[in-house]
């Protein structure tokens, strides 16, 4: 939760809660040869909620990582609550979601940023436990003869 508070302060975000519902990671066979790793986050559902002081959108999401050829897959599901800054937009946002499953870019950008950060952190841990390559390249250190570490 601390990371969410820090992100809200730094990026002036409207996300007021973030929860994981499930983690499903399955390794089907050992890695042999070349593999392709792809991932995609999806907002699965959006609905309006109102609590004490906030008009908000409750969004269910799914983050899927697939290893081809059919070596493994990881599915992370959860939800987040997005505080609406402008109550007047509520009807239009929900109407567009029901019709086309689309949200305004400003909302999608903010929501996807936090979904990526929170999910990829958990997914990297899961890939390590399953001895799978992470879905994103990890930083590499270059060895230089004149390089030293000062801590």
MOJO-V638662 format. One record per residue. N is the residue number from 0. RES is the residue in one small letter. OMEGA is omega in whole degrees, -180 to 180 (999 if undefined). BURIAL is + if it has 24 or more other ideal C-beta (glycine too) atoms within 12 Angstrom, else -. D_CENTER is the distance of its C-alpha to the mean C-alpha in Angstrom with 1 decimal. Layout:
# MOJO-V638662
n=N res=RES omega=OMEGA burial=BURIAL d_center=D_CENTER
n=N res=RES omega=OMEGA burial=BURIAL d_center=D_CENTER
This chain:
# MOJO-V638662
n=0 res=x omega=-180 burial=- d_center=14.7
n=1 res=x omega=180 burial=- d_center=16.5
n=2 res=x omega=179 burial=- d_center=13.6
n=3 res=x omega=178 burial=+ d_center=12.6
n=4 res=x omega=179 burial=- d_center=16.3
n=5 res=x omega=178 burial=- d_center=16.6
n=6 res=x omega=179 burial=+ d_center=13.9
n=7 res=x omega=180 burial=- d_center=15.7
n=8 res=x omega=-176 burial=- d_center=18.9
n=9 res=x omega=-173 burial=- d_center=18.1
n=10 res=x omega=-178 burial=- d_center=16.3
n=11 res=x omega=-175 burial=- d_center=18.1
n=12 res=x omega=-179 burial=+ d_center=15.0
n=13 res=x omega=-179 burial=+ d_center=15.5
n=14 res=x omega=-174 burial=+ d_center=12.8
n=15 res=x omega=172 burial=+ d_center=15.1
n=16 res=x omega=180 burial=+ d_center=13.3
n=17 res=x omega=-177 burial=+ d_center=10.1
n=18 res=x omega=171 burial=- d_center=10.9
n=19 res=x omega=176 burial=+ d_center=10.1
n=20 res=x omega=-178 burial=- d_center=12.7
n=21 res=x omega=173 burial=- d_center=13.0
n=22 res=x omega=178 burial=+ d_center=12.5
n=23 res=x omega=-179 burial=- d_center=14.6
n=24 res=x omega=-177 burial=+ d_center=15.6
n=25 res=x omega=175 burial=- d_center=18.8
n=26 res=x omega=-175 burial=- d_center=21.0
n=27 res=x omega=-179 burial=- d_center=23.8
n=28 res=x omega=-180 burial=- d_center=26.0
n=29 res=x omega=180 burial=- d_center=26.7
n=30 res=x omega=176 burial=- d_center=25.5
n=31 res=x omega=178 burial=- d_center=28.4
n=32 res=x omega=-178 burial=- d_center=28.7
n=33 res=x omega=175 burial=- d_center=26.1
n=34 res=x omega=176 burial=- d_center=22.7
n=35 res=x omega=179 burial=- d_center=20.0
n=36 res=x omega=177 burial=+ d_center=16.3
n=37 res=x omega=178 burial=- d_center=13.9
n=38 res=x omega=179 burial=+ d_center=10.3
n=39 res=x omega=173 burial=- d_center=8.9
n=40 res=x omega=179 burial=+ d_center=6.3
n=41 res=x omega=169 burial=+ d_center=8.7
n=42 res=x omega=-173 burial=+ d_center=9.8
n=43 res=x omega=-176 burial=+ d_center=12.5
n=44 res=x omega=177 burial=- d_center=14.7
n=45 res=x omega=174 burial=+ d_center=15.6
n=46 res=x omega=-178 burial=- d_center=18.6
n=47 res=x omega=173 burial=+ d_center=20.5
n=48 res=x omega=178 burial=- d_center=21.3
n=49 res=x omega=172 burial=- d_center=23.7
n=50 res=x omega=-171 burial=- d_center=24.3
n=51 res=x omega=-173 burial=- d_center=27.0
n=52 res=x omega=-170 burial=- d_center=26.3
n=53 res=x omega=163 burial=- d_center=23.1
n=54 res=x omega=-174 burial=+ d_center=22.5
n=55 res=x omega=174 burial=+ d_center=18.9
n=56 res=x omega=174 burial=+ d_center=16.6
n=57 res=x omega=-176 burial=+ d_center=14.9
n=58 res=x omega=172 burial=+ d_center=11.9
n=59 res=x omega=-179 burial=+ d_center=11.0
n=60 res=x omega=176 burial=+ d_center=8.0
n=61 res=x omega=178 burial=+ d_center=7.9
n=62 res=x omega=-174 burial=+ d_center=6.2
n=63 res=x omega=174 burial=+ d_center=9.6
n=64 res=x omega=-178 burial=+ d_center=11.3
n=65 res=x omega=176 burial=+ d_center=15.0
n=66 res=x omega=180 burial=+ d_center=17.8
n=67 res=x omega=7 burial=- d_center=21.0
n=68 res=x omega=172 burial=- d_center=23.7
n=69 res=x omega=179 burial=- d_center=22.4
n=70 res=x omega=-176 burial=+ d_center=22.1
n=71 res=x omega=169 burial=+ d_center=18.9
n=72 res=x omega=179 burial=+ d_center=15.7
n=73 res=x omega=178 burial=+ d_center=12.7
n=74 res=x omega=177 burial=+ d_center=11.0
n=75 res=x omega=179 burial=+ d_center=8.6
n=76 res=x omega=178 burial=+ d_center=9.2
n=77 res=x omega=178 burial=+ d_center=9.1
n=78 res=x omega=175 burial=+ d_center=10.0
n=79 res=x omega=-179 burial=+ d_center=10.3
n=80 res=x omega=-177 burial=+ d_center=13.5
n=81 res=x omega=-180 burial=+ d_center=14.1
n=82 res=x omega=178 burial=+ d_center=17.6
n=83 res=x omega=179 burial=+ d_center=19.7
n=84 res=x omega=-179 burial=- d_center=21.8
n=85 res=x omega=-177 burial=- d_center=24.3
n=86 res=x omega=-178 burial=- d_center=25.5
n=87 res=x omega=-178 burial=- d_center=27.4
n=88 res=x omega=-175 burial=- d_center=24.4
n=89 res=x omega=-177 burial=+ d_center=23.3
n=90 res=x omega=-179 burial=- d_center=25.6
n=91 res=x omega=179 burial=- d_center=24.8
n=92 res=x omega=-179 burial=+ d_center=21.0
n=93 res=x omega=178 burial=+ d_center=21.5
n=94 res=x omega=179 burial=- d_center=24.2
n=95 res=x omega=179 burial=- d_center=22.2
n=96 res=x omega=-179 burial=+ d_center=19.4
n=97 res=x omega=-177 burial=- d_center=22.1
n=98 res=x omega=-171 burial=- d_center=23.9
n=99 res=x omega=-175 burial=- d_center=21.5
n=100 res=x omega=180 burial=- d_center=18.0
n=101 res=x omega=176 burial=- d_center=17.3
n=102 res=x omega=177 burial=+ d_center=16.2
n=103 res=x omega=-177 burial=+ d_center=17.6
n=104 res=x omega=-178 burial=- d_center=16.1
n=105 res=x omega=178 burial=- d_center=16.1
n=106 res=x omega=-179 burial=+ d_center=13.9
n=107 res=x omega=-179 burial=+ d_center=11.4
n=108 res=x omega=-179 burial=- d_center=11.3
n=109 res=x omega=-178 burial=+ d_center=10.7
n=110 res=x omega=-179 burial=+ d_center=8.1
n=111 res=x omega=179 burial=+ d_center=6.0
n=112 res=x omega=-178 burial=+ d_center=6.9
n=113 res=x omega=176 burial=+ d_center=5.8
n=114 res=x omega=179 burial=+ d_center=2.2
n=115 res=x omega=-177 burial=+ d_center=3.2
n=116 res=x omega=-175 burial=+ d_center=5.8
n=117 res=x omega=-177 burial=+ d_center=5.5
n=118 res=x omega=-179 burial=+ d_center=4.3
n=119 res=x omega=176 burial=+ d_center=6.5
n=120 res=x omega=179 burial=- d_center=8.9
n=121 res=x omega=-178 burial=+ d_center=9.6
n=122 res=x omega=178 burial=+ d_center=9.7
n=123 res=x omega=176 burial=+ d_center=12.2
n=124 res=x omega=-179 burial=- d_center=14.2
n=125 res=x omega=180 burial=+ d_center=14.5
n=126 res=x omega=177 burial=+ d_center=15.6
n=127 res=x omega=180 burial=- d_center=18.1
n=128 res=x omega=-179 burial=- d_center=19.5
n=129 res=x omega=-178 burial=+ d_center=19.9
n=130 res=x omega=176 burial=- d_center=21.3
n=131 res=x omega=174 burial=+ d_center=19.1
n=132 res=x omega=179 burial=+ d_center=18.2
n=133 res=x omega=-178 burial=+ d_center=14.7
n=134 res=x omega=177 burial=+ d_center=12.6
n=135 res=x omega=179 burial=- d_center=13.1
n=136 res=x omega=178 burial=- d_center=16.5
n=137 res=x omega=179 burial=- d_center=17.4
n=138 res=x omega=179 burial=- d_center=19.8
n=139 res=x omega=177 burial=- d_center=23.4
n=140 res=x omega=174 burial=- d_center=26.5
n=141 res=x omega=179 burial=- d_center=29.6
n=142 res=x omega=175 burial=- d_center=32.9
n=143 res=x omega=-174 burial=- d_center=35.5
n=144 res=x omega=-179 burial=- d_center=38.9
n=145 res=x omega=-178 burial=- d_center=39.2
n=146 res=x omega=177 burial=- d_center=35.8
n=147 res=x omega=-179 burial=- d_center=35.9
n=148 res=x omega=175 burial=- d_center=33.5
n=149 res=x omega=-174 burial=- d_center=34.4
n=150 res=x omega=999 burial=- d_center=32.5
